[in-house]
Amino acid sequence: MYFTDRGIEELESRRGEEEVTLGWVAEQLRTFVDLNPDFEVPVERLATWLARLDDEDDD
């Protein structure tokens, strides 16, 4: 397990049964970046990756 997995594991164990909209997730990510501007690039990369999951490869 990577160190970063600890936060993912906590999220899953605490809130894994909840249903939320992607709009709600987007708002939480905006709030997080507002409070933690140093994380803007990784959060934007995650959001872009999630947004494009169903895109076909350009290869």
Backbone as a chain_set.jsonl record, in Angstrom:
{"seq": "MYFTDRGIEELESRRGEEEVTLGWVAEQLRTFVDLNPDFEVPVERLATWLARLDDEDDD", "coords": {"N": [[0.851, -1.186, 0.0], [0.554, 2.165, -0.877], [1.654, 5.223, 0.681], [-0.163, 7.259, 0.157], [-2.491, 5.861, -0.137], [-3.629, 5.61, 2.33], [-5.285, 7.779, 2.936], [-7.218, 7.384, 0.989], [-8.233, 4.931, 1.784], [-9.31, 5.69, 4.268], [-11.291, 7.488, 3.422], [-12.957, 5.734, 2.011], [-13.745, 3.971, 4.076], [-15.04, 5.693, 5.884], [-16.948, 7.137, 4.383], [-17.827, 5.623, 2.319], [-20.308, 4.431, 1.814], [-22.002, 6.452, 1.144], [-23.93, 8.371, -1.205], [-23.173, 10.676, -3.665], [-23.255, 13.583, -5.79], [-21.446, 14.343, -8.82], [-21.22, 17.015, -9.101], [-21.235, 17.895, -6.451], [-18.813, 16.766, -5.603], [-17.047, 18.201, -7.252], [-17.413, 20.779, -6.215], [-16.373, 20.429, -3.627], [-13.725, 19.883, -4.276], [-13.002, 22.366, -5.362], [-13.217, 23.971, -3.071], [-11.255, 22.763, -1.476], [-8.926, 23.362, -2.991], [-9.008, 26.142, -2.829], [-8.431, 26.457, -0.129], [-5.998, 25.21, -0.003], [-3.845, 26.099, -1.947], [-1.429, 25.162, -3.023], [-1.932, 22.655, -3.94], [-3.252, 22.822, -6.311], [-2.498, 22.018, -8.969], [-2.213, 19.091, -8.836], [-4.884, 18.455, -8.088], [-6.348, 19.484, -10.233], [-5.343, 17.821, -12.242], [-6.303, 15.331, -11.363], [-9.087, 15.82, -11.511], [-9.376, 16.263, -14.268], [-8.556, 13.771, -15.25], [-10.568, 12.121, -14.138], [-12.789, 13.226, -15.45], [-12.324, 12.45, -18.049], [-12.384, 9.689, -18.192], [-14.004, 7.915, -19.707], [-13.33, 8.508, -22.306], [-12.202, 7.565, -25.524], [-9.042, 6.16, -26.382], [-6.587, 8.125, -28.09], [-4.819, 6.887, -29.658]], "CA": [[0.0, 0.0, 0.0], [1.257, 3.438, -0.905], [1.296, 6.144, 1.759], [-1.356, 8.011, -0.235], [-3.669, 4.999, -0.021], [-4.234, 5.73, 3.656], [-6.402, 8.719, 2.826], [-8.248, 6.737, 0.182], [-8.835, 3.92, 2.658], [-10.142, 6.387, 5.254], [-12.465, 7.98, 2.706], [-13.83, 4.598, 1.735], [-14.322, 3.419, 5.306], [-15.913, 6.67, 6.542], [-18.007, 7.701, 3.548], [-17.992, 4.754, 1.169], [-21.703, 4.069, 1.584], [-22.758, 7.644, 0.762], [-24.084, 8.705, -2.617], [-23.017, 12.105, -3.905], [-23.179, 13.94, -7.206], [-20.143, 14.849, -9.241], [-21.256, 18.447, -8.804], [-20.823, 18.037, -5.053], [-17.369, 16.477, -5.564], [-16.367, 19.343, -7.864], [-17.437, 21.893, -5.253], [-15.431, 20.1, -2.551], [-12.372, 20.057, -4.824], [-12.76, 23.816, -5.435], [-12.988, 24.449, -1.703], [-9.946, 22.256, -1.06], [-7.889, 24.14, -3.67], [-9.027, 27.484, -2.241], [-7.764, 26.378, 1.177], [-4.669, 24.609, -0.185], [-3.495, 26.428, -3.331], [-0.277, 24.389, -3.494], [-2.417, 21.405, -4.51], [-4.086, 23.117, -7.471], [-2.131, 21.203, -10.131], [-2.644, 17.695, -8.712], [-6.346, 18.363, -8.067], [-6.785, 19.683, -11.611], [-5.02, 16.595, -12.982], [-7.266, 14.313, -10.949], [-10.391, 16.168, -12.059], [-9.32, 16.024, -15.71], [-8.51, 12.321, -15.427], [-11.911, 11.605, -13.873], [-13.695, 13.708, -16.489], [-12.032, 11.812, -19.34], [-12.278, 8.233, -18.038], [-14.706, 7.185, -20.759], [-12.842, 8.893, -23.625], [-11.418, 6.559, -26.211], [-7.644, 6.555, -26.586], [-6.326, 8.763, -29.365], [-3.798, 6.088, -30.361]], "C": [[0.888, 1.238, 0.0], [0.802, 4.297, 0.268], [-0.003, 6.868, 1.439], [-2.618, 7.175, -0.12], [-4.347, 5.133, 1.333], [-5.414, 6.678, 3.647], [-7.556, 8.135, 2.032], [-8.977, 5.693, 1.016], [-9.748, 4.574, 3.695], [-11.417, 6.915, 4.605], [-13.457, 6.856, 2.456], [-14.5, 4.071, 2.997], [-15.305, 4.386, 5.967], [-17.129, 7.051, 5.708], [-18.358, 6.839, 2.348], [-19.422, 4.374, 0.845], [-22.554, 5.243, 1.114], [-22.863, 7.754, -0.757], [-24.025, 10.214, -2.755], [-23.01, 12.349, -5.415], [-21.761, 14.377, -7.538], [-20.073, 16.359, -9.069], [-20.801, 18.725, -7.389], [-19.317, 17.806, -4.929], [-16.588, 17.659, -6.138], [-16.315, 20.529, -6.903], [-16.46, 21.651, -4.101], [-13.993, 20.269, -3.029], [-12.032, 21.541, -4.941], [-12.447, 24.388, -4.057], [-11.616, 24.017, -1.211], [-8.822, 23.073, -1.686], [-7.85, 25.57, -3.143], [-8.273, 27.513, -0.919], [-6.315, 25.904, 1.076], [-4.174, 24.856, -1.606], [-2.287, 25.664, -3.88], [-0.701, 23.087, -4.173], [-3.257, 21.622, -5.762], [-3.772, 22.193, -8.652], [-2.541, 19.74, -9.952], [-4.168, 17.528, -8.705], [-6.894, 18.545, -9.479], [-6.496, 18.449, -12.453], [-5.977, 15.473, -12.64], [-8.625, 14.581, -11.564], [-10.44, 15.911, -13.563], [-9.319, 14.538, -16.008], [-9.891, 11.712, -15.209], [-12.89, 11.997, -14.981], [-13.527, 12.945, -17.797], [-11.953, 10.283, -19.274], [-12.907, 7.456, -19.181], [-14.24, 7.559, -22.175], [-12.051, 7.744, -24.231], [-9.999, 7.082, -26.379], [-7.475, 7.146, -27.972], [-5.323, 7.979, -30.202], [-4.342, 5.391, -31.578]], "O": [[1.842, 1.341, 0.771], [-0.301, 4.121, 0.785], [-0.843, 7.074, 2.315], [-3.712, 7.728, -0.016], [-5.525, 4.802, 1.467], [-6.434, 6.411, 4.283], [-8.723, 8.356, 2.355], [-10.201, 5.587, 0.955], [-10.838, 4.071, 3.969], [-12.501, 6.802, 5.178], [-14.658, 7.019, 2.669], [-15.691, 3.76, 2.986], [-16.298, 3.95, 6.55], [-18.214, 7.263, 6.248], [-19.098, 7.268, 1.462], [-19.719, 4.026, -0.298], [-23.706, 5.053, 0.726], [-21.992, 7.287, -1.491], [-24.73, 10.944, -2.058], [-22.785, 11.432, -6.205], [-20.98, 14.732, -6.656], [-18.988, 16.918, -8.91], [-20.065, 19.681, -7.146], [-18.625, 18.554, -4.238], [-15.577, 18.071, -5.567], [-15.29, 21.202, -6.793], [-15.792, 22.583, -3.653], [-13.138, 20.741, -2.28], [-10.904, 21.941, -4.653], [-11.526, 25.19, -3.901], [-10.895, 24.805, -0.6], [-7.869, 23.441, -1.0], [-6.773, 26.153, -3.022], [-7.563, 28.474, -0.622], [-5.506, 26.166, 1.966], [-4.088, 23.916, -2.396], [-2.147, 25.537, -5.097], [0.087, 22.484, -4.902], [-3.913, 20.69, -6.228], [-4.687, 21.645, -9.267], [-3.172, 19.187, -10.853], [-4.683, 16.557, -9.259], [-7.813, 17.83, -9.879], [-7.314, 18.067, -13.29], [-6.418, 14.74, -13.525], [-9.257, 13.664, -12.088], [-11.436, 15.398, -14.073], [-10.008, 14.089, -16.923], [-10.337, 10.882, -16.001], [-13.719, 11.188, -15.397], [-14.479, 12.809, -18.566], [-11.491, 9.655, -20.227], [-12.373, 6.421, -19.58], [-14.718, 6.975, -23.147], [-11.322, 7.039, -23.532], [-9.777, 8.287, -26.503], [-8.137, 6.724, -28.92], [-5.013, 8.367, -31.328], [-3.605, 4.687, -32.267]]}, "num_chains": 1, "name": "protein.A"}
